[in-house]
Amino acid sequence: MKVLITGGAGFIGSNLAKRLVNDGHSVVVLDSLLRGNKLDKETYASVEFIKGDVRDQETVIRASKNCDLIFHFAAVLGVDIVADNPVETMDVEVIGTRNVVEAAFINNVKKIMYASTSGIYGHSAIENALTEEVLVDPRTSYAMAKRYNEIYLASHHEEKGLNVISLRFFNVYGKNQDNRMVVPRFFEQASEGEPITVFGSGKQTRDFTYIDDTVEACVRLIDTNGCHIVNIANEAEWCITDLAERIKKITGSNSDIIYLEAPKKRYDYEVERRVGSSDKLLALTGFKPLTSLDEGLATIYSENYNN
Ligand SMILES: NC(=O)c1ccc[n+]([C@@H]2O[C@H](COP(=O)([O-])OP(=O)(O)OC[C@H]3O[C@@H](n4cnc5c(N)ncnc54)[C@H](O)[C@@H]3O)[C@@H](O)[C@H]2O)c1
């Protein structure tokens, strides 16, 4: 297959590009390099790399020529970055996705797989793991734009038969992630002996999904057609204090864990509980993420810090 990955130089995109190249696909990466280039040398040399902005329609049309599938991952993210740049966040999402859809029609691309987020569940109260049917509660510019795009894409399936899959990623972590996100930030603080900074009580929970499982889920869903929203979740709930303590233990760090009041701009992101069900992913693909947090953290440590 010929596959375009927008945002393919980023954390998830670079891991996916490597896997698709290894699987023998022809891969095009379109990325503005807003966050640098996370593709390793070998993968970079094997893909067609286009430096450009998804908000530029001509660029997206050129990048998707002769493609069978588009993974649309380009986005502005990171809680503080999004809170400080809500307009750019929404523009990249909304204009970028419209351009991807139009390019798909112009170039006869049959399928789009879009990176949505578990953030759209917002403060939805839950007793059990969140399923895709739970009423969503997007409150931030980022989550709102992601939900808009899920519906926008679904409408193109309804009207024009485009195959669309929205992937609701739950706190992905692993190789190539940078310190906008909590896992690499805690690793950095712990390994440098600095205080590990937790916003809020530390009792808030998240469902951490390992990158290799995330990529595997993306690859398995390539064969699924129609219109679907699918959680990519590990079905395991960990509180942030627990995460900090595990990283302290793995790195052998003496860092203190300190608790800071979340700045007001973070309020809408500070959800108390989040854990996803991967039943739908399992039903569609026969696969669900299984890497435990301890296994995932140990791999990060051995790849980055154990030298
Ligand atoms: N990492 C997670 O835990 C997580 C969770 C939920 C959803 N997601 C979604 O998954 C996707 C990938 O996330 P990631 O963690 O790899 O983030 P990332 O920031 O590492 O990657 C995003 C990439 O998009 C590129 N980009 C940004 N604006 C662009 C533009 N206007 N034109 C072209 N490229 C642009 C960046 O340069 C970057 O390489 C995003 O859509 C994100 O919203 C990620």
The ligand as a Gaussian input file, in Angstrom:
#p B3LYP/6-31G(d) Opt

LIG

0 1
 N        0.293000      11.138000      22.521000
 C       -0.882000      10.897000      23.032000
 O       -1.005000      10.397000      24.153000
 C       -2.134000      11.240000      22.259000
 C       -3.365000      11.064000      22.914000
 C       -4.522000      11.365000      22.215000
 C       -4.461000      11.804000      20.896000
 N       -3.249000      11.973000      20.299000
 C       -3.249000      12.434000      18.906000
 O       -2.370000      11.632000      18.148000
 C       -1.725000      12.418000      17.129000
 C       -0.233000      12.270000      17.243000
 O        0.178000      12.719000      18.532000
 P        1.695000      12.686000      19.013000
 O        1.702000      12.347000      20.447000
 O        2.488000      11.900000      18.052000
 O        2.056000      14.244000      18.905000
 P        3.334000      14.981000      18.298000
 O        3.231000      16.418000      18.668000
 O        4.581000      14.250000      18.672000
 O        3.107000      14.806000      16.740000
 C        2.294000      15.685000      15.998000
 C        3.060000      16.053000      14.740000
 O        2.243000      16.951000      13.982000
 C        3.105000      17.929000      13.412000
 N        2.318000      19.119000      13.106000
 C        1.763000      19.994000      13.977000
 N        1.109000      20.960000      13.302000
 C        1.264000      20.677000      11.990000
 C        0.797000      21.288000      10.799000
 N        0.063000      22.413000      10.840000
 N        1.096000      20.720000       9.610000
 C        1.860000      19.586000       9.547000
 N        2.336000      18.980000      10.649000
 C        2.020000      19.506000      11.844000
 C        4.169000      18.179000      14.460000
 O        5.349000      18.725000      13.890000
 C        4.381000      16.780000      15.031000
 O        5.449000      16.132000      14.387000
 C       -2.232000      13.845000      17.332000
 O       -3.294000      14.091000      16.449000
 C       -2.719000      13.851000      18.760000
 O       -3.708000      14.826000      18.957000
 C       -2.086000      11.702000      20.951000

